[in-house]
Amino acid sequence: MGLALRGVDKVVGGEINLKGIDLTFETGSRNVLLGRTLAGKTTLLRIMAGLDRPTRGRILVDGVDVTGVSVRKRGIAMVYQQFINYPSLTVYENIASPLRRSGLKKNEIDRRVRETAEILHLEALLDRMPAELSGGQQQRTAIARALVKDAQLLLLDEPLVNLDYKLREELRVELQAIFRRRSAIVVYTTTEPSEALMLGGHVVVVDQGRVLQSGPTAAVYQRPENLRVAEVFSDPPINALHSEVSGGRALMGDRIPVPLSGHLKDLPDGVYRFAFRSHHLWLSRQETDDIAVEGNVELAEINGSETFVHVQHDDSSFVVQQEGVHPFAMGSPITVYLNAKHLFAYDAEGLLIAAPPAAPSPAQRQPGDAHGAH
């Protein structure tokens, strides 16, 4: 099965929700729609599913226009953010419900329900009611009901967002294995760059109803084509400081000298935005050619085993991401270090001019697929 969106717009009440969407999803591909809240991800999924119709444009399945075809006549399964289960049915009957509507024989329904329940570790819970389940177990049940259909198109709309951290981590790993075993097109939405990297496959970066960039997930992460993609595909958002190159010398921010070597050595004179991710800043020198940046602490956010230090440097500010707990008093002086080999260079219009040599991201767990959305 191949799914294509051609020139898709969606306008609601005079407001543009989607504009000029052109995407192709190939059979067996894993695809992540990455974007901030209200970027248009859910609207895209609903149009793919046939729950909504585009204002303009076409939806093609294997080259056949299905734009006006009802969701009931399409081979799709969808999982939502909320734990949507039938409260009066057992876990077994919840999972079996789409199969019963399809007219399968009883023994085949039983086989598929139990097989799917085993994949999602629900075997011991099949006789329970949804109210007797934890949040994670309820979402597993909803995912099982979608998977049991063996649909050609599997759509997941931030399915783990309402779970606690530990459950999210467990289900992410399990879902990767499930997706790899299926021949369906999988489209998964998230606001989290780390989740996109972990799921691998292909990514579609969406912002304000438009596709900014798409391609193999690792490649898009390593070479964001514009500064907005880099911001969306970084958590915290990528730091970007005004910079100028003149006479073979570069200054970043107000007074930070940057060596023009490696991937930066051929930058012509001009105005740039030098960008760097928060995990490429350190509280101590790592290499002899690291650049020292002095500033003052605006805020230190301790988040579990990490600390996000917000630093003010003259008229610029940026965030340092460090493992461990690092308490800092607001307003205290701080020196952080970065290396020019990690800098992205964007021109005055925000277009990528130079990127660091490709290297695996710290959050990336799985290699990307060879096929996906483009």
Secondary structure, DSSP 8 states (H G I E B T S, - for coil): --EEEEEEEEEETTEEEEEEEEEEE-TT-EEEEE--TTSSHHHHHHHHHTSS--SEEEEEETTEE-TT--GGGS-EEEE-SS----TTS-HHHHHHHHHHHHT--HHHHHHHHHHHHHHTT-GGGTTS-GGGS-HHHHHHHHHHHHHTTT-SEEEEESTTTTS-HHHHHHHHHHHHHHHHH--SEEEEEES-HHHHHHH-SEEEEEETTEEEEEEEHHHHHHS-SBHHHHHHTSSS--EEEEEEEETTEEEETTTEEE---GGGTT--SEEEEEEE-GGG-BSS--STT-EEEEEEEEEEEEETTEEEEEEEETTEEEEEEEES-----TT-EEEEEE-GGG-EEEETTSBEEE-------TT--S---S----
